[in-house]
C-alpha cells in the first residue's frame, strides 16, 4: 500500500493569507498537542508517521511549492513536482507513471488531499481499504462521510446500502445547492477526496490517454494531458465503484468559516478583540489590529492584503478575487522564508524591492548571480559565511554588503540569520537568477 498526497492548490478561498506560494496547507495556524503552531500539511504527515505510513507516502505538487514542502517536512519525503499546474487528473497520471517504474503494479494506491482535518481513525481505515482493493482489483474505492449540511463544494456519493462498504449507486461532483439537498435526502455521503485502487487500474487510465507513459517522457508531454479533475475524468466514468463509510471526524478547512472553527483561539498574531462575538482576527503583520463590537466576522491581515468579511460570505471569496500584478508578498524557501516589505517602480522604469529574509542555521542559499539586478544585504541578526566575487567574508549584525549585477555570490548561515535585502532591478520577480556551481557545500 502506498499513499499519494495531492498538494497543488492555491487555496484562494483563504485569501489574503493563502496564495500560490504559501497555499492553505502550509499555513501554521493550527496547534499540535504541545501547543506549537503547525500547518495542515504538517498535521497530516504527523498522523501518517504515527500510523506507520510515512515511508510509503509520495507527495505530488507544483514546482512553486517545493521549497515550502522541504521547509516543513524536510528532505526525506518523496516528492513529484508537476511541470505546470493542470488539476488533479494530470497530477495523478504523472504520479502513476512515476510509481509504475518503481513498485509492483498490484500494489494498492490510496490517493488523498494533503490537508483534510481528521482524527487518527481516518488513517486506521486504510488497512481495510487496502484489503478491499485487493479483493476487488477492477474497482475504484472511495471514502464517504455523513454530510453536515448541503453544500456545492464537495462531491456526493449515493451508496446502495448503509453498510460500511457498499456499491455506489450514483456519484455527483460538486452539484448545485438545490441538487445537494435532494442527494442528501437520498442518503448521499460527502466524498472525502480519497480514491483507492490498484496501481494497474491507474496505468490503464493512463494508457487510455494515448500519451507517453514513461515518467520522463510524460513530464515532457505533460500539457497534452486533459486539464480536468480526477473526479470528472475517472470517477464519474467508472461503473465499478465502492464507497467505504467513515464515521469519524472529517472536515475540509478550505474556507475561513471552516478554518476558524478549528483555530485554538479567536486571535492569531498581534490583535485584540473587545465586545465581539463569533469573530476571528488573523494578523500576519507586526502592526496591531484592534476589533471592537464585531459580530460574525473574519478579519485577516497579511502582506498580500486585508480581508474584512462576514463569515457566511467567505465560501464565495474566490469569486470576488481578481488577478493582481504583484507577486505573493510571503514565500517559503527551503532555507526559511522571505517577506516583501516594500516595492515600487522608480522614475527610471526599474524596480526597488525590499525583502526581509529569515535563513535557518546551517543552510545555504544557492551560488548564483543576477544579470540585471544590484543587491544590498544588511544583517540584523546571526552570522554567516559569504563568498562574494570569490572573496570570503564573515557577516554579522550591522554588516552591510553591496553586490553589483553579474557578481557571483552565496552565503551559508552559522546561526539563524535575519537580514534585509534591497534589490534594484528591471523586474520584481526572481527570473533574473543564474545558478553557478556551489562553493560552500550544500545542506
KELO-338512 format. One line per 8 residues: number of its first residue (from 0); their letters; for each residue x, y, z of C-alpha. Coordinates in nm, 3 decimals. Layout:
# residues N
NUM	A	X/Y/Z; ... $
This chain:
# residues 443
0	XXXXXXXX	0.000/0.000/0.000; 0.128/0.346/-0.098; -0.019/0.687/-0.014; -0.028/0.963/-0.276; -0.083/1.310/-0.128; -0.210/1.581/-0.364; -0.066/1.923/-0.287; -0.117/2.162/-0.576 $
8	XXXXXXXX	-0.395/2.407/-0.497; -0.356/2.772/-0.402; -0.644/2.792/-0.153; -0.781/3.123/-0.281; -1.082/3.096/-0.051; -0.838/3.175/0.231; -0.709/3.496/0.074; -0.514/3.704/0.174 $
16	XXXXXXXX	-0.337/3.452/0.397; -0.310/3.190/0.123; -0.152/3.238/-0.219; 0.018/3.031/-0.491; 0.342/3.001/-0.290; 0.200/2.998/0.063; -0.104/2.777/-0.002; -0.355/2.686/0.268 $
24	XXXXXXXX	-0.182/2.356/0.352; 0.130/2.548/0.464; -0.042/2.798/0.695; 0.083/2.749/1.050; -0.242/2.848/1.214; -0.336/2.521/1.389; -0.174/2.380/1.704; -0.029/2.037/1.786 $
32	XXXXXXXX	-0.080/1.853/2.116; 0.200/2.057/2.277; 0.054/2.392/2.171; 0.307/2.455/1.892; 0.187/2.614/1.570; 0.159/2.370/1.281; 0.024/2.364/0.928; -0.239/2.133/0.781 $
40	XXXXXXXX	0.035/1.951/0.589; 0.250/1.903/0.900; -0.053/1.773/1.090; -0.142/1.514/0.823; 0.217/1.398/0.787; 0.250/1.354/1.164; -0.064/1.139/1.153; 0.084/0.933/0.869 $
48	XXXXXXXX	0.402/0.884/1.071; 0.200/0.773/1.374; 0.017/0.523/1.152; 0.343/0.386/1.010; 0.261/0.507/0.658; 0.505/0.794/0.610; 0.776/0.581/0.446; 0.528/0.477/0.177 $
56	XXXXXXXX	0.398/0.826/0.108; 0.462/1.029/-0.207; 0.359/1.393/-0.249; 0.269/1.541/-0.586; 0.292/1.918/-0.610; 0.385/2.217/-0.825; 0.740/2.343/-0.856; 0.640/2.665/-0.678 $
64	XXXXXXXX	0.560/2.466/-0.360; 0.877/2.254/-0.344; 1.058/2.489/-0.107; 0.760/2.507/0.130; 0.734/2.128/0.147; 1.107/2.086/0.210; 1.100/2.359/0.476; 0.810/2.198/0.667 $
72	XXXXXXXX	0.872/1.826/0.612; 1.245/1.805/0.541; 1.429/1.644/0.252; 1.349/1.278/0.313; 0.993/1.299/0.178; 0.935/1.162/-0.174; 0.805/1.444/-0.394; 0.693/1.452/-0.757 $
80	XXXXXXXX	0.662/1.802/-0.900; 0.441/1.880/-1.197; 0.587/2.080/-1.488; 0.276/2.303/-1.473; -0.046/2.329/-1.272; -0.313/2.124/-1.452; -0.560/1.989/-1.191; -0.581/1.651/-1.016 $
88	XXXXXXXX	-0.620/1.415/-1.314; -0.288/1.507/-1.481; -0.115/1.513/-1.139; -0.234/1.160/-1.056; -0.141/1.032/-1.403; 0.211/1.174/-1.368; 0.246/1.008/-1.028; 0.116/0.684/-1.181 $
96	XXXXXXXX	0.396/0.684/-1.438; 0.649/0.750/-1.160; 0.523/0.468/-0.935; 0.482/0.223/-1.224; 0.860/0.229/-1.276; 0.932/0.159/-0.908; 0.673/-0.068/-0.744; 0.463/-0.377/-0.815 $
104	XXXXXXXX	0.157/-0.300/-1.035; -0.068/-0.491/-0.794; 0.010/-0.255/-0.503; -0.278/-0.055/-0.358; -0.257/0.321/-0.416; -0.455/0.548/-0.185; -0.489/0.900/-0.324; -0.592/1.181/-0.091 $
112	XXXXXXXX	-0.559/1.557/-0.046; -0.275/1.675/0.173; -0.491/1.881/0.408; -0.802/1.705/0.549; -0.876/1.779/0.913; -0.932/1.429/1.055; -0.852/1.220/1.360; -0.630/0.912/1.379 $
120	XXXXXXXX	-0.917/0.671/1.299; -0.921/0.807/0.943; -0.581/0.654/0.869; -0.664/0.337/1.058; -0.931/0.270/0.793; -0.664/0.248/0.522; -0.581/-0.115/0.602; -0.946/-0.206/0.534 $
128	XXXXXXXX	-0.930/-0.006/0.210; -0.618/-0.198/0.109; -0.789/-0.533/0.173; -1.097/-0.425/-0.023; -0.889/-0.312/-0.320; -0.708/-0.645/-0.333; -1.040/-0.830/-0.309; -1.194/-0.616/-0.587 $
136	XXXXXXXX	-0.895/-0.518/-0.805; -1.103/-0.399/-1.101; -1.292/-0.141/-0.891; -1.235/0.211/-0.762; -1.290/0.259/-0.388; -1.399/0.588/-0.226; -1.444/0.711/0.130; -1.760/0.897/0.228 $
144	XXXXXXXX	-1.881/1.074/0.541; -2.228/1.182/0.657; -2.300/1.539/0.533; -2.337/1.807/0.799; -2.531/2.039/0.565; -2.598/2.089/0.193; -2.308/2.248/0.003; -2.189/2.267/-0.357 $
152	XXXXXXXX	-1.821/2.245/-0.250; -1.798/1.864/-0.232; -1.874/1.559/-0.440; -2.166/1.338/-0.332; -2.181/0.958/-0.323; -2.512/0.771/-0.303; -2.447/0.420/-0.169; -2.674/0.127/-0.249 $
160	XXXXXXXX	-2.689/0.035/0.121; -2.598/0.167/0.465; -2.331/-0.098/0.521; -1.971/0.000/0.593; -1.872/-0.094/0.238; -2.132/-0.055/-0.034; -2.151/-0.043/-0.413; -2.213/0.310/-0.539 $
168	XXXXXXXX	-2.549/0.386/-0.692; -2.455/0.736/-0.809; -2.164/0.982/-0.789; -2.210/1.357/-0.844; -1.920/1.601/-0.839; -1.999/1.945/-0.688; -2.371/1.971/-0.768; -2.582/2.284/-0.724 $
176	XXXXXXXX	-2.708/2.360/-0.373; -3.061/2.253/-0.470; -2.934/1.922/-0.607; -2.722/1.871/-0.294; -3.036/1.889/-0.081; -3.200/1.623/-0.297; -2.894/1.398/-0.282; -2.878/1.419/0.097 $
184	XXXXXXXX	-3.246/1.320/0.111; -3.147/1.009/-0.089; -2.883/0.916/0.171; -2.579/1.060/-0.007; -2.240/1.091/0.161; -1.981/1.362/0.116; -1.685/1.247/-0.090; -1.375/1.270/0.134 $
192	XXXXXXXX	-1.148/1.304/-0.168; -0.992/0.960/-0.112; -0.955/0.723/-0.407; -0.814/0.372/-0.360; -0.732/0.120/-0.631; -0.450/-0.098/-0.760; -0.170/0.072/-0.946; -0.255/-0.118/-1.264 $
200	XXXXXXXX	-0.607/0.033/-1.253; -0.443/0.375/-1.282; -0.195/0.267/-1.551; -0.493/0.155/-1.762; -0.638/0.507/-1.731; -0.301/0.647/-1.835; -0.280/0.417/-2.138; -0.623/0.537/-2.249 $
208	XXXXXXXX	-0.482/0.888/-2.289; -0.258/0.784/-2.580; 0.038/0.977/-2.440; 0.389/0.867/-2.341; 0.369/0.652/-2.029; 0.726/0.658/-1.902; 0.780/0.916/-1.630; 1.036/1.137/-1.805 $
216	XXXXXXXX	0.854/1.125/-2.139; 0.522/1.211/-1.975; 0.679/1.508/-1.797; 0.782/1.639/-2.139; 0.433/1.580/-2.281; 0.251/1.683/-1.962; 0.049/1.964/-2.119; -0.107/1.715/-2.362 $
224	XXXXXXXX	-0.298/1.554/-2.073; -0.656/1.667/-2.028; -0.677/1.954/-1.779; -0.952/1.828/-1.552; -1.015/1.677/-1.211; -0.982/1.306/-1.136; -1.349/1.310/-1.029; -1.469/1.419/-1.372 $
232	XXXXXXXX	-1.214/1.224/-1.579; -1.228/0.890/-1.394; -1.472/0.861/-1.102; -1.785/0.971/-1.289; -1.694/0.735/-1.579; -1.623/0.429/-1.363; -1.912/0.186/-1.324; -1.749/-0.042/-1.069 $
240	XXXXXXXX	-1.741/0.183/-0.763; -1.747/0.109/-0.391; -1.782/0.356/-0.107; -1.644/0.297/0.244; -1.844/0.478/0.508; -1.626/0.675/0.752; -1.796/0.767/1.079; -1.512/0.963/1.238 $
248	XXXXXXXX	-1.435/1.334/1.227; -1.370/1.486/0.884; -1.357/1.847/0.771; -1.217/2.038/0.476; -1.061/2.359/0.611; -1.087/2.528/0.274; -1.282/2.839/0.373; -1.247/3.092/0.650 $
256	XXXXXXXX	-1.562/2.981/0.831; -1.444/2.616/0.849; -1.084/2.707/0.935; -1.182/2.938/1.221; -1.393/2.659/1.373; -1.071/2.465/1.434; -0.847/2.754/1.540; -0.737/2.720/1.904 $
264	XXXXXXXX	-0.805/3.091/1.966; -1.013/3.369/1.812; -0.690/3.566/1.770; -0.378/3.479/1.573; -0.096/3.731/1.582; -0.083/4.086/1.717; -0.454/4.159/1.773; -0.722/4.230/2.033 $
272	XXXXXXXX	-1.099/4.176/2.033; -1.331/4.376/2.260; -1.708/4.330/2.298; -1.713/4.097/1.999; -1.882/3.762/1.930; -1.803/3.481/1.685; -1.528/3.692/1.530; -1.172/3.592/1.445 $
280	XXXXXXXX	-0.870/3.807/1.369; -0.571/3.655/1.188; -0.285/3.905/1.170; 0.043/3.812/0.999; 0.190/4.162/1.031; 0.365/4.333/1.321; 0.122/4.627/1.331; -0.153/4.583/1.593 $
288	XXXXXXXX	-0.512/4.515/1.490; -0.798/4.610/1.724; -1.156/4.487/1.678; -1.441/4.644/1.878; -1.806/4.542/1.870; -1.770/4.290/1.587; -2.012/4.002/1.522; -1.974/3.700/1.291 $
296	XXXXXXXX	-1.674/3.845/1.108; -1.335/3.730/0.987; -1.054/3.986/0.974; -0.737/3.868/0.803; -0.430/4.087/0.761; -0.123/3.971/0.568; 0.144/4.119/0.339; -0.083/4.027/0.045 $
304	XXXXXXXX	-0.385/4.228/0.161; -0.661/4.283/0.416; -0.993/4.097/0.433; -1.294/4.203/0.640; -1.592/3.977/0.572; -1.895/3.820/0.730; -1.827/3.451/0.785; -2.127/3.341/0.580 $
312	XXXXXXXX	-1.985/3.515/0.271; -1.633/3.369/0.289; -1.712/3.049/0.093; -1.769/3.276/-0.210; -1.444/3.470/-0.164; -1.276/3.309/-0.467; -1.549/3.454/-0.692; -1.467/3.809/-0.582 $
320	XXXXXXXX	-1.091/3.798/-0.633; -0.929/3.947/-0.939; -0.581/3.876/-1.069; -0.316/4.118/-0.948; 0.019/4.201/-1.098; 0.213/4.195/-0.772; 0.378/3.864/-0.676; 0.296/3.696/-0.342 $
328	XXXXXXXX	0.440/3.902/-0.059; 0.533/3.599/0.154; 0.726/3.298/0.027; 0.850/2.979/0.193; 1.204/2.881/0.100; 1.387/2.553/0.166; 1.618/2.757/0.391; 1.347/2.964/0.566 $
336	XXXXXXXX	1.115/3.233/0.433; 1.109/3.574/0.268; 0.868/3.864/0.315; 0.843/4.162/0.081; 0.837/4.480/0.290; 0.821/4.736/0.009; 0.823/4.752/-0.368; 0.779/5.028/-0.621 $
344	XXXXXXXX	0.859/5.121/-0.977; 1.104/5.410/-0.994; 1.110/5.703/-1.237; 1.376/5.531/-1.450; 1.147/5.232/-1.507; 1.339/4.995/-1.279; 1.202/4.842/-0.960; 1.314/4.867/-0.599 $
352	XXXXXXXX	1.220/4.568/-0.381; 1.295/4.538/-0.009; 1.270/4.191/0.148; 1.320/4.053/0.498; 1.490/3.713/0.484; 1.493/3.461/0.768; 1.751/3.189/0.691; 1.781/2.895/0.926 $
360	XXXXXXXX	2.114/2.792/1.076; 2.343/2.570/0.866; 2.159/2.642/0.542; 2.298/2.784/0.222; 2.143/2.997/-0.048; 2.239/2.895/-0.400; 2.560/3.020/-0.556; 2.434/3.249/-0.833 $
368	XXXXXXXX	2.448/3.588/-1.000; 2.197/3.837/-1.142; 2.239/3.983/-1.488; 2.019/4.288/-1.431; 1.994/4.324/-1.052; 2.203/4.510/-0.794; 2.156/4.396/-0.432; 2.241/4.520/-0.084 $
376	XXXXXXXX	2.239/4.297/0.225; 2.205/4.439/0.577; 2.248/4.180/0.854; 2.021/4.227/1.157; 2.081/3.904/1.349; 2.301/3.595/1.330; 2.622/3.510/1.147; 2.703/3.372/0.804 $
384	XXXXXXXX	3.000/3.292/0.586; 2.967/3.455/0.245; 3.155/3.433/-0.084; 3.109/3.743/-0.298; 3.302/3.767/-0.624; 3.532/3.490/-0.499; 3.616/3.662/-0.168; 3.526/3.504/0.166 $
392	XXXXXXXX	3.363/3.724/0.432; 3.218/3.670/0.777; 2.889/3.859/0.814; 2.721/3.950/1.142; 2.492/4.214/1.294; 2.538/4.560/1.131; 2.729/4.412/0.834; 2.628/4.577/0.507 $
400	XXXXXXXX	2.732/4.429/0.173; 2.668/4.562/-0.179; 2.651/4.307/-0.462; 2.659/4.458/-0.814; 2.491/4.284/-1.105; 2.681/3.990/-1.263; 2.881/3.931/-0.941; 2.859/3.568/-0.818 $
408	XXXXXXXX	2.759/3.532/-0.453; 2.638/3.286/-0.192; 2.626/3.250/0.187; 2.599/2.974/0.444; 2.450/3.055/0.782; 2.636/2.971/1.103; 2.326/3.055/1.311; 1.971/3.170/1.241 $
416	XXXXXXXX	2.010/3.476/1.020; 1.777/3.772/0.969; 1.871/4.024/0.704; 1.721/4.298/0.491; 1.780/4.268/0.116; 1.727/4.563/-0.119; 1.711/4.477/-0.489; 1.731/4.729/-0.772 $
424	XXXXXXXX	1.625/4.556/-1.093; 1.443/4.566/-1.425; 1.174/4.340/-1.272; 1.050/4.238/-0.928; 1.037/3.867/-0.999; 1.328/3.631/-0.938; 1.369/3.532/-1.301; 1.698/3.723/-1.321 $
432	XXXXXXXX	1.873/3.446/-1.129; 2.152/3.235/-1.282; 2.286/2.942/-1.073; 2.655/2.854/-1.051; 2.838/2.552/-0.903; 2.810/2.553/-0.522; 3.123/2.678/-0.345; 3.050/2.631/0.025 $
440	XXX	2.893/2.283/0.021; 2.521/2.217/0.025; 2.295/2.147/0.320 $
